[in-house]
Amino acid sequence: MYLLAGDIGGTKSLMALAKIMDGELVTQFEASLPSAEYDTIETMLQDFMDQSQARPQDIVATTLALAGPVQRSGNRSRCQLTNLPWYADSEALSHWTGGAPTELINDFAAIGYALEHLQKDDLVVLQQGRPEPRAPRLAMGAGTGLGLCMADGQGIQTRIYPSESGHVHFSPADEEQLALMHYWLKSQGHCSREFLLSGPGIQHIAGYLQTERDIQPGPALSQAMQRDDASAALSQAALAGSDELGVETLRLFTRIYAAQLGDAALGYLPYGGLYIAGGIATKILPLLERPEFMQAFRDNPAMRALLEDIPVSVITSGRAGLIGALNRARAILTRTRSNTGD
């Protein structure tokens, strides 16, 4: 009998079957599937089960982490995925497995469930701080958007507190960031955290620098921005130090990132750890490891000593969402058995 878990994204989905053996989760089969090649989530799950040679009726609990907003009503959870024409319903999926308890969670909530299970090799520590193991933990990360959630408690008692704080109004930390905010307020009428701290946000910052400071890309970067993902091209130029626009864009981006992480840390006091997640952090990790990043994180004179005590790490594992989903499935199974007296 298996736990089924998945980290379902618009491009790829990581799926796993696991068993509880001697009190530990042991993965039995794992696969990465091209999400867009399937018509529905059910057809993808069936293909995964066929590859594993397991049967849906062998599933005892399921948790799927989905890139989209999850709506709940009692024990039922539903989600219209953001970047796929898929609609997922926990009741329908439970029926597909013969009645196994099934839960849908947001992909960032899965990161929250993974935090206490990450290993040293899954992390790069930016600040040791003074960790308190039973204190709240906070995950925040920029990717296609900006996610944030808090995790409290341990094991099956873990509670996840999601948020939409990526959409709160951006709070500039210095004159340069204030000018950036004013620029976008004038042209767009709004400027949220996510508008700047995301893949598209990197392009928004570059647009400001091009218009207001007349920093233009060189020929190589200009061609790469037109040919490939512009944000990735800017990031690569910054890492290589090969183009002023890339360097200045990522300098401002990382300062904003650090300052917003510091603001979030003051809001939640995550002495259990502040974890930087999302796809961008791993791609620009050398920039985050520079002293300037944590200096900007701590740049709050009244609260500097407090911010110095908060452990800060970057999640480098691409399996964090899957790890979280697996552990959530285990918690669901444990609770179900406890409630039924099994």
N, C-alpha and C positions, 0 to 999 in steps of 0.2 A: 504494500500500500504506500502511496506516494503523496507528498506535498507538491503542488504545482504552483510555480511562481513565474511572473514575467515582468520585465521592464519594457513597456511598449512605447516605442517612439515613432515619429513620422517617417524616418528613414530605415531604421533597423529595430528589431526587437530581440532582447535577450530572454531566453526561456530556460527554465530548469525544472527537473524533477529531483526531489530529495527524500531521504528517509531519516528518521530519528534513530540513531544507533548508539547505544551506551550514553544516552543523554545528549548526544551531539548531532547537529545537522550534517548529513553526508550527502553530497550531490551525487546522483546516480547517472544523470544525463543532462547535458547542457548544449544549447545551440543558439546561434545568431541567425535570425531570419530577416529577409528583405521585406519589410512591412508593406511597401507600396505594391508588391506583386500579388497581394491577396485582396479579394473582394470584400471579405468580412473578417472580423476577429475570430469567428468560429472556424472558418476555413484555415486560417493560419494555425490555430490551436490544434486542429485535427491533423494538419501536416506535421506539426511538431510531435504529436503523439505517435503518428505512423513511423516517423524517423526513430523514435525511442523504443518502438515495439511495445509500448505500454497501452493500456486501454483506458478510456475516460472513466469507466467504473472502478478503476484502481485508485482513483484520486480520493483522498480523505479530507483535503482542505485546499483552497485556492486563494491566492492574492495576486491581483494584477495591478501594477502601477502604470497609470496611463497619462500621457501628455495631453491633459485637458482638464476642464473643471468637472469635479465629481459632485453629483447631487445625491443626497441621502433622504430616505424616508423610512424610518424604523431600521430594520435590518437590510433593507434593499438599497443598493447603490447603482447609479446610472451615470454614463458619461458619453458625451458627443466629443470625439477626439478633435483636437484643434487642427492638425495637419493631415488628417486622413478622413475619408468619408465613411467612418465607422461609428456605429452606435453600440455601446456595450451595456448590458443589463445583467446584474449579478444573479437575478432569479433565473433568467434564461440560461446562463452559464452553469448555474448550480444544477439545473435540470439536465443539462448536457452531460454532467459528470455523475448523474444518478442521485443527486440530492446532497452532494458534499457541500459544506458551508463555504461560501464564496464571497469575497469582498473586493471591491474596486477602490483604489486609493489614488490620489494624485501622485505624479512621479516625484515631486519634491517631498511629499510626506514619506515616501519610501526611503529617501535619503535620511530623514529623521529617524526612522526605525533602524537604519543601518549603523548609526553613529557609535553605539556602545559595542558593536561587533567588528569594527574595523581594526585591522592589525597595523603594526608599525610600518610594514612595507606599503600600506595603502595611503600613507600620509607623509607629508613634508612639513615639519614643524617650523613655523616662522617665529614663534614666541613661546617659550616654555611656560611662563606665567606661574601661578600657584594653584594648580588644579585641585578641585574638590569633587571627588568621584560621584557624589550623590546630588550635586548641584545641577541646575538646568543646563542643557546643551543647545546650541544654536547653529543652524545651517543656513548659509546665505550664498547665493551664487548667480552669476551672470552667464547666460547662454543666449538662446533665442529671445528670452525675456529675462526677468530678474525674480528669483524665488527666495522665500524665507520661511522657515518654520522653526518652532521651538520643540524640543523633546524633554520630557520630564519623567522621572521614574526609571525603574530597571526591569528587564525581563518582560514577563507578560503584563506587568503593571505599567509599562511605558505608555505615556499619553503624548500624543502629537497635537500641537496647536498650530494649525496652518494660518497663513495671513495673506493679504493682498498688498503688503507694504511696498512691493515693487511699483505700485501705482500711486503711492503718496507723492506729494509735491517734493521736488528736488530741493535740498537745502544746501546752498553753496557754503564752502568752508573758507574761502578767501576771495580777494578782489577778482582774480582771474576767473574763478568759477561763477562769480556773480555776473561778470560780463557775458559769459557763456549762457547763463540762464536768461539774461535779458534779451540776448540775440534770438533765442528760440521762442521766448514769450512774444516777442514782436511779430515773428513770422508765423508761428504756429498757434499762439494763444495758450499754450500749456507747456510744461516741462516737468515730467515726472522723473523719479529715480530710474525707472526702466528705460525712459527715452534716451538716457545717456549711458546707463550701465547694462549693455546688451550688445549682441552682434551689430544690429542696426545702430545702436548708440555710438559705436566706434566711428561709423560713417557720419553721424550727426556732429560729432566733435571735429572730425576732419573738415566737414563743410564749413563749420564756424571758423576754423583756422585759415582756410582758403579765402573766405570772404572778408573776415575782419582783420586778419594779420598778413594776408597775401603770401601765405606759405603754400606754394604749389608743388605738386609731385613732379619728380624727375621723369624722364622718358620711360625708364624701366618700370617704375611704380605705376605710372599712368597707364601703361599697357596692361600690367597685371590687374589693376583695378577694373579695367574694362573687360578683360578676358576671364578673370576668375572672381571669386568672392572678394569684394572690395575690403571688407573688414579683415579677412585673413591676409590679404596682400599688405595692408597697412601694418598688421601685427608682425608679419615676417620681415618687413623692412625695418621695423623698430628693433627687432631682435638682432638683425644683422648690422644695424647702425648705418644702413646704406642710403637713407633718404630722410631729409629733414622733416617732411610732412609726417612720415610714419613715426619717427622718433618723438616729435612733439605731440602727436595725437595720443600715442600710448603713454607718454609721460603724464598728460592731463587725465587720461582715462584711469590710470592706476592711482593717481592722487585722489580722484573722485571716489574710486572703489574703496580705497583705504579709509577715507573720511566717512563714507556711508556705513562701512563696517563698524567703525568706531561709534557712530551714532546708534546703530542697532545694538551694539554691545552695551551701551549705557541704558538702553531701553529694556533689556532683558537680563543683564548681569549674568551671563552664561559662564560661571566659574567651572562648570563641567567641560567647557571647551567651546570655542567658536570655530566652526568648520567652513572653509571656503570651498564651495562646490561649483558645479556648472562646467561646461566644456571650455570656456575661455581661460579659466585659471590654469589648467594644465598646459595649454598651448603657449601661455606667456609666463610660465613659472619663473624663468630666470629674471624677469622684471619684478616679480613679486618678492623674490629673494634678496633684492637689493635693499640696503638699509633705509633708503628713502621711503619705501612702502610702509614699514612699520612705524617710522617716524611720523608719517602722515596719519596713521591710525591712532597714535597716541597724542596728536597735536590738539590737546584740549587742556590748557593750563590748570583749570580747577579740578579736572578728573584724571590727570595724567597718571598718578599713582595707582588709581583704581584700574585704569586700562592696562597698566603694566602687569597686573596680576591675572589677567584673563589669558588662558592658553589659546593660541591661534595656530591652526594647521590648514594646509591645503589638501583636499581629498584628491589623490592621483589615480585611484582605482576606477576603471570604467565599469566595474561590477557593483558599485555601491548601491544603486537602485535595486538590482537583483538581490543583493544580500538583504536589504531591508524588506523586500517583498517576501522572501523566504522566511525570515524571522517573524514577520507578521502572520504568515500562514501557520507557522508553528504555534503562535500565541492563540490564534483562532481555534485550532484543533484542541489545544489544552483547555481552553475555556469551554468548548463544546462538550468535551469528555467530562469535565468537572460538573457541568450543569446537568448532564444526563446520568452521572454516577458511574460512568465507565472507567 
